[in-house]
Amino acid sequence: MRQHIAPAGAGSASSTLTPHKTISFGSLTIDPVNRQVLLGGENVALSTADFDLLWELATHAGQIMDRDALLKNLRGVTYDGMDRSVDVAISRLRKKTARQRHGALSY
């Protein structure tokens, strides 16, 4: 399974994608310093793991990230072919943002 997050519309990430800068895609704003996510101006409550996954995807916007890359980058482990935790985590992110989504992300 490959996951791809792309900015909506013509705009791209509003930063140089460094870990200290806020990144915005449409109405989605990710602040890594305060570990805060806003969607349409509303706070999105995320666990540490969910925030880390969203940040990993956002800092690689426009790139396809497979399970192996995500597991290596987030947990330092290789994909064993059976682990579906990345799928579950992405599903959680989608559910948490579905109520507030205003066309900010393309899934």
WOTA-V481773 format. One record per residue. RES is the residue in one letter. PHI is phi in whole degrees, -180 to 180 (none if undefined). OMEGA is omega in degrees with one decimal (none if undefined). Layout:
# WOTA-V481773
RES|PHI|OMEGA / RES|PHI|OMEGA
This chain:
# WOTA-V481773
M|none|176.9 / R|-115|179.4 / Q|-113|-178.4 / H|-135|172.9 / I|-114|179.3 / A|-128|177.0 / P|-64|176.6 / A|-78|177.2 / G|73|-175.7 / A|-82|-175.5 / G|-74|175.0 / S|-124|179.8 / A|-53|-174.7 / S|-87|179.3 / S|-133|177.6 / T|-89|176.9 / L|61|172.0 / T|-97|-175.2 / P|-66|-176.7 / H|-105|-175.2 / K|-107|173.6 / T|-73|178.5 / I|-117|177.3 / S|-127|173.3 / F|-131|-177.4 / G|57|-178.5 / S|-91|178.4 / L|-98|177.0 / T|-127|-179.9 / I|-119|-179.9 / D|-110|-175.9 / P|-72|-179.2 / V|-67|179.4 / N|-94|-178.3 / R|52|-177.2 / Q|-120|176.8 / V|-123|176.1 / L|-118|176.0 / L|-132|-175.9 / G|63|-179.9 / G|83|-179.7 / E|-103|178.6 / N|-68|174.7 / V|-109|-179.2 / A|-76|179.9 / L|-126|171.9 / S|-70|177.4 / T|-58|-179.0 / A|-64|179.3 / D|-66|177.3 / F|-62|-179.4 / D|-60|178.5 / L|-66|179.2 / L|-61|179.0 / W|-64|179.3 / E|-60|178.9 / L|-67|-178.1 / A|-66|-179.1 / T|-78|175.0 / H|-122|-179.2 / A|-55|-179.7 / G|88|178.6 / Q|-108|174.1 / I|-88|179.7 / M|-112|177.6 / D|-88|-178.3 / R|-55|-176.9 / D|-60|179.7 / A|-63|179.8 / L|-64|179.4 / L|-65|178.1 / K|-63|-176.7 / N|-70|-175.4 / L|-91|-174.1 / R|-124|-179.9 / G|73|178.9 / V|-122|177.2 / T|-95|-179.8 / Y|-73|-176.7 / D|-95|-179.6 / G|89|-177.5 / M|-118|-174.0 / D|-67|178.7 / R|-112|-177.6 / S|-63|177.6 / V|-66|178.4 / D|-59|-179.0 / V|-64|-179.3 / A|-64|178.4 / I|-67|175.6 / S|-61|177.6 / R|-61|178.8 / L|-61|179.6 / R|-63|179.4 / K|-65|-178.0 / K|-68|-179.4 / T|-98|-175.6 / A|-61|-177.9 / R|-69|-175.2 / Q|-110|-173.5 / R|-64|178.5 / H|-127|-178.4 / G|76|-176.2 / A|-75|-174.4 / L|-126|172.5 / S|-107|-178.1 / Y|-97|none
